[in-house]
Amino acid sequence: MNPELFQATLEKENITLNEPQMKQFDQYLELLQEWNEKVNLTAITEEEEVYLKHFYDSATLAQQIDFVDKTIKLCDVGSGAGFPSIPLKIMFPNIEVTIVDSLKKRINFLQLLVDELGLENVHLFHARAEDFGQDKAHRNTYDVVTARAVANLSVLAEFCLPITKVGGTFAAMKGSKASEELNDSKKAIKTLGGKTQEVASFELPLDAGERNIILIKKDRKTPGKYPRKAGTPNKNPL
Protein backbone atom coordinates (compact mmCIF):
# COMPACT_ATOMS: atom_id res chain seq x y z
CA MET A 1 0.00 0.00 0.00
CA ASN A 2 1.72 3.18 -1.17
CA PRO A 3 0.89 6.59 0.33
CA GLU A 4 -1.56 7.44 -2.46
CA LEU A 5 -3.53 4.22 -2.00
CA PHE A 6 -3.45 4.73 1.79
CA GLN A 7 -4.98 8.18 1.38
CA ALA A 8 -7.57 7.01 -1.18
CA THR A 9 -8.61 3.99 0.91
CA LEU A 10 -9.16 6.15 3.99
CA GLU A 11 -11.12 8.66 1.89
CA LYS A 12 -13.58 5.88 1.01
CA GLU A 13 -13.94 5.27 4.76
CA ASN A 14 -14.73 8.97 5.39
CA ILE A 15 -11.30 9.85 6.75
CA THR A 16 -9.89 12.73 4.71
CA LEU A 17 -6.18 13.47 5.02
CA ASN A 18 -4.82 16.81 3.83
CA GLU A 19 -1.33 17.50 2.51
CA PRO A 20 0.21 18.42 5.91
CA GLN A 21 -1.15 15.21 7.41
CA MET A 22 0.29 13.14 4.56
CA LYS A 23 3.61 14.89 5.14
CA GLN A 24 3.44 13.86 8.80
CA PHE A 25 2.99 10.23 7.79
CA ASP A 26 5.96 10.55 5.43
CA GLN A 27 8.10 11.98 8.27
CA TYR A 28 6.88 9.20 10.54
CA LEU A 29 8.06 6.57 8.06
CA GLU A 30 11.47 8.22 7.67
CA LEU A 31 12.05 8.48 11.43
CA LEU A 32 10.86 4.91 11.98
CA GLN A 33 13.28 3.59 9.36
CA GLU A 34 16.14 5.70 10.71
CA TRP A 35 15.66 4.76 14.35
CA ASN A 36 14.95 1.11 13.64
CA GLU A 37 18.59 0.72 12.62
CA LYS A 38 19.69 1.42 16.21
CA VAL A 39 16.59 0.52 18.28
CA ASN A 40 14.46 -2.54 17.52
CA LEU A 41 11.08 -0.87 17.03
CA THR A 42 9.48 -3.10 14.40
CA ALA A 43 10.26 -5.89 11.96
CA ILE A 44 8.20 -4.05 9.33
CA THR A 45 10.17 -1.21 7.71
CA GLU A 46 9.44 -1.22 3.96
CA GLU A 47 7.28 1.72 2.91
CA GLU A 48 4.34 -0.23 1.49
CA GLU A 49 4.32 -2.62 4.45
CA VAL A 50 4.44 0.21 6.99
CA TYR A 51 1.56 2.06 5.33
CA LEU A 52 -0.56 -1.09 5.26
CA LYS A 53 0.34 -3.04 8.40
CA HIS A 54 1.06 -0.13 10.72
CA PHE A 55 -0.57 3.09 9.49
CA TYR A 56 -3.72 1.64 7.90
CA ASP A 57 -4.06 -1.07 10.54
CA SER A 58 -3.99 1.63 13.24
CA ALA A 59 -6.69 3.57 11.38
CA THR A 60 -9.12 0.64 11.52
CA LEU A 61 -9.90 1.56 15.13
CA ALA A 62 -11.63 4.68 13.80
CA GLN A 63 -14.18 2.44 12.07
CA GLN A 64 -15.31 1.25 15.51
CA ILE A 65 -14.88 4.37 17.63
CA ASP A 66 -15.96 7.86 16.61
CA PHE A 67 -13.00 10.21 16.98
CA VAL A 68 -14.44 12.98 14.80
CA ASP A 69 -15.14 16.38 16.40
CA LYS A 70 -14.73 15.01 19.91
CA THR A 71 -12.20 15.61 22.64
CA ILE A 72 -11.41 12.00 23.51
CA LYS A 73 -8.76 10.98 26.02
CA LEU A 74 -7.08 7.92 24.54
CA CYS A 75 -4.44 5.82 26.28
CA ASP A 76 -2.25 3.44 24.29
CA VAL A 77 -0.68 0.72 26.46
CA GLY A 78 2.56 -0.81 25.20
CA SER A 79 2.53 1.40 22.15
CA GLY A 80 5.97 0.39 20.89
CA ALA A 81 6.68 2.60 17.89
CA GLY A 82 3.42 4.50 18.39
CA PHE A 83 0.74 2.20 17.02
CA PRO A 84 -2.18 2.76 16.91
CA SER A 85 -2.20 6.07 18.82
CA ILE A 86 0.17 8.26 16.74
CA PRO A 87 -1.50 7.53 13.37
CA LEU A 88 -4.86 8.22 15.03
CA LYS A 89 -3.52 11.48 16.47
CA ILE A 90 -2.34 12.57 13.00
CA MET A 91 -5.77 11.77 11.54
CA PHE A 92 -7.75 13.28 14.43
CA PRO A 93 -5.72 16.14 15.96
CA ASN A 94 -8.52 16.88 18.44
CA ILE A 95 -7.92 13.75 20.54
CA GLU A 96 -5.67 13.77 23.60
CA VAL A 97 -3.20 10.88 23.58
CA THR A 98 -1.33 9.23 26.45
CA ILE A 99 1.22 6.53 25.71
CA VAL A 100 2.76 4.21 28.27
CA ASP A 101 5.66 1.92 27.43
CA SER A 102 8.14 0.03 29.57
CA LEU A 103 11.19 0.60 27.34
CA LYS A 104 12.93 3.96 27.67
CA LYS A 105 14.43 3.77 24.17
CA ARG A 106 10.96 3.55 22.65
CA ILE A 107 9.78 6.52 24.70
CA ASN A 108 12.82 8.48 23.48
CA PHE A 109 11.87 7.68 19.88
CA LEU A 110 8.26 8.69 20.50
CA GLN A 111 9.32 11.98 22.09
CA LEU A 112 11.40 12.82 19.02
CA LEU A 113 8.52 11.76 16.77
CA VAL A 114 6.02 13.95 18.63
CA ASP A 115 8.41 16.92 18.47
CA GLU A 116 9.28 16.48 14.79
CA LEU A 117 5.65 16.04 13.74
CA GLY A 118 4.51 19.00 15.86
CA LEU A 119 1.87 16.98 17.70
CA GLU A 120 0.18 18.60 20.69
CA ASN A 121 -1.57 17.01 23.65
CA VAL A 122 0.52 13.82 23.54
CA HIS A 123 1.79 12.60 26.91
CA LEU A 124 4.50 9.94 27.17
CA PHE A 125 5.15 7.77 30.23
CA HIS A 126 8.03 5.37 30.77
CA ALA A 127 6.40 2.83 33.09
CA ARG A 128 5.24 -0.74 33.51
CA ALA A 129 1.54 -1.04 32.74
CA GLU A 130 0.91 -2.55 36.18
CA ASP A 131 2.47 0.42 37.97
CA PHE A 132 0.74 2.92 35.68
CA GLY A 133 -2.60 1.27 36.40
CA GLN A 134 -2.16 1.72 40.15
CA ASP A 135 -1.41 5.44 39.81
CA LYS A 136 -4.44 7.36 41.08
CA ALA A 137 -3.81 10.06 38.47
CA HIS A 138 -4.64 7.54 35.73
CA ARG A 139 -7.16 5.09 37.21
CA ASN A 140 -10.71 5.40 35.82
CA THR A 141 -9.55 8.28 33.60
CA TYR A 142 -9.51 7.44 29.89
CA ASP A 143 -12.42 7.38 27.43
CA VAL A 144 -10.66 4.83 25.24
CA VAL A 145 -7.81 2.51 26.18
CA THR A 146 -6.22 0.42 23.47
CA ALA A 147 -3.42 -2.07 22.99
CA ARG A 148 -2.09 -3.73 19.86
CA ALA A 149 0.01 -6.90 19.80
CA VAL A 150 1.08 -6.62 23.45
CA ALA A 151 -0.16 -9.70 25.34
CA ASN A 152 -3.07 -12.13 25.50
CA LEU A 153 -6.45 -10.64 26.28
CA SER A 154 -6.72 -11.67 29.94
CA VAL A 155 -3.40 -9.95 30.66
CA LEU A 156 -4.32 -6.92 28.56
CA ALA A 157 -7.59 -6.56 30.41
CA GLU A 158 -5.68 -6.28 33.69
CA PHE A 159 -3.41 -3.65 32.15
CA CYS A 160 -6.15 -1.63 30.47
CA LEU A 161 -9.47 -1.81 32.33
CA PRO A 162 -8.21 -0.19 35.57
CA ILE A 163 -7.36 3.01 33.68
CA THR A 164 -10.53 3.02 31.55
CA LYS A 165 -13.22 5.28 32.98
CA VAL A 166 -16.61 3.82 33.83
CA GLY A 167 -18.62 4.08 30.62
CA GLY A 168 -15.44 4.09 28.57
CA THR A 169 -14.14 1.47 26.13
CA PHE A 170 -11.18 -0.87 26.16
CA ALA A 171 -10.38 -1.78 22.54
CA ALA A 172 -8.05 -4.72 22.04
CA MET A 173 -6.62 -4.95 18.52
CA LYS A 174 -6.06 -8.60 17.68
CA GLY A 175 -5.27 -11.02 14.88
CA SER A 176 -7.02 -14.22 13.87
CA LYS A 177 -7.12 -15.88 17.32
CA ALA A 178 -9.32 -13.22 18.91
CA SER A 179 -12.34 -15.46 19.59
CA GLU A 180 -10.16 -18.03 21.34
CA GLU A 181 -8.56 -15.33 23.50
CA LEU A 182 -11.94 -13.81 24.30
CA ASN A 183 -13.31 -17.15 25.44
CA ASP A 184 -10.33 -17.62 27.76
CA SER A 185 -10.68 -14.09 29.16
CA LYS A 186 -14.34 -13.97 30.20
CA LYS A 187 -13.56 -14.33 33.90
CA ALA A 188 -10.84 -11.67 33.80
CA ILE A 189 -13.02 -9.16 31.95
CA LYS A 190 -15.90 -9.60 34.40
CA THR A 191 -13.61 -9.46 37.45
CA LEU A 192 -12.04 -6.21 36.23
CA GLY A 193 -15.35 -4.43 35.64
CA GLY A 194 -15.76 -4.95 31.92
CA LYS A 195 -18.43 -6.35 29.64
CA THR A 196 -17.76 -7.48 26.08
CA GLN A 197 -19.71 -5.30 23.71
CA GLU A 198 -18.67 -6.37 20.22
CA VAL A 199 -16.02 -8.13 18.18
CA ALA A 200 -15.42 -6.45 14.83
CA SER A 201 -13.81 -8.83 12.34
CA PHE A 202 -12.41 -7.78 8.97
CA GLU A 203 -9.68 -8.42 6.42
CA LEU A 204 -6.94 -5.91 5.76
CA PRO A 205 -6.66 -4.79 2.11
CA LEU A 206 -4.33 -6.56 -0.32
CA ASP A 207 -4.79 -9.94 1.39
CA ALA A 208 -2.78 -8.77 4.40
CA GLY A 209 -4.65 -10.92 6.87
CA GLU A 210 -7.53 -11.09 9.33
CA ARG A 211 -7.92 -8.52 12.09
CA ASN A 212 -10.30 -8.31 15.03
CA ILE A 213 -11.08 -5.45 17.36
CA ILE A 214 -12.58 -6.56 20.67
CA LEU A 215 -14.62 -3.76 22.22
CA ILE A 216 -15.13 -4.05 25.97
CA LYS A 217 -17.29 -1.52 27.81
CA LYS A 218 -16.34 -0.73 31.40
CA ASP A 219 -19.55 -0.75 33.42
CA ARG A 220 -18.13 -0.58 36.98
CA LYS A 221 -14.92 0.35 38.74
CA THR A 222 -12.07 -2.15 38.79
CA PRO A 223 -11.34 -3.53 42.29
CA GLY A 224 -8.41 -1.67 43.85
CA LYS A 225 -6.09 -4.68 44.00
CA TYR A 226 -5.85 -4.76 40.20
CA PRO A 227 -3.56 -4.53 38.37
CA ARG A 228 -1.39 -6.73 40.54
CA LYS A 229 2.31 -6.07 41.00
CA ALA A 230 4.58 -5.94 37.96
CA GLY A 231 5.07 -9.30 36.30
CA THR A 232 2.20 -11.08 38.06
CA PRO A 233 -0.47 -10.72 35.32
CA ASN A 234 1.82 -12.39 32.76
CA LYS A 235 2.90 -15.15 35.12
CA ASN A 236 -0.54 -15.82 36.56
CA PRO A 237 -3.34 -14.49 34.32
CA LEU A 238 -6.80 -14.13 35.83
HUFENSUL-V472918 format. One record per pair of residues at least 4 apart in sequence whose ideal C-beta (glycine too) atoms are under 6 Angstrom apart, sorted by the first residue. I is the first residue (numbers start at 0). J is the second residue. Records with the same first field share a line. If there is no record, write none. Layout:
I = J  J
//
This chain:
0 = 4  5  47  50  51
1 = 47
4 = 8
5 = 50  55
6 = 16
9 = 14
10 = 15
14 = 90
16 = 20  21
20 = 89
23 = 89  116
26 = 115  116
28 = 49
30 = 34  112
31 = 35  80
32 = 44
34 = 38  108
35 = 40  44
38 = 104
40 = 80
41 = 80
43 = 48  49  52
48 = 52
49 = 53
50 = 54
51 = 55  207
52 = 56
53 = 82
54 = 86
57 = 82  83  86
58 = 86
60 = 64  83
61 = 66
63 = 199  212
64 = 143
66 = 71  91  94
70 = 93
71 = 94  142  143
72 = 95  141  142
73 = 94  96  143
74 = 97  141  144  162
75 = 84  98  145
76 = 99  128  146  158  159
77 = 146  149
78 = 84  98  100
81 = 85  109
82 = 147
83 = 87  147
84 = 96  98
87 = 91
88 = 96  118
95 = 120
96 = 121
97 = 122
98 = 123
99 = 124  126  131
100 = 105  106
101 = 127
103 = 125
106 = 123  125
109 = 123
110 = 123
111 = 115
113 = 118  121
126 = 130  131
127 = 229
128 = 158
129 = 226  229
131 = 137
132 = 161  162  226
137 = 162
138 = 161  162
139 = 164
140 = 162  164
141 = 162  163
142 = 167
143 = 168
144 = 159  162  163  169
145 = 170
146 = 155  159
147 = 172
150 = 154  155
151 = 180
152 = 171  180  184
153 = 184  187  236  237
154 = 232  233  236
155 = 159  171
156 = 160  187  188  191
157 = 225  226  232
159 = 169
160 = 169  191  192  193  217  221
161 = 221  225  226
163 = 167  169  217
165 = 217
167 = 217
168 = 214  216
169 = 215
170 = 212  214
171 = 213
172 = 212
173 = 177  211
175 = 209
176 = 180
177 = 211  213
180 = 184
181 = 213
184 = 188
187 = 237
188 = 193  215
190 = 237
191 = 221  225
192 = 217  219  220  221
193 = 215  217
194 = 216  218
195 = 215
196 = 214  216
197 = 214
198 = 211  213
199 = 212
200 = 211
201 = 210
202 = 209
203 = 207  208  210
221 = 225
227 = 231
230 = 234
231 = 235
//
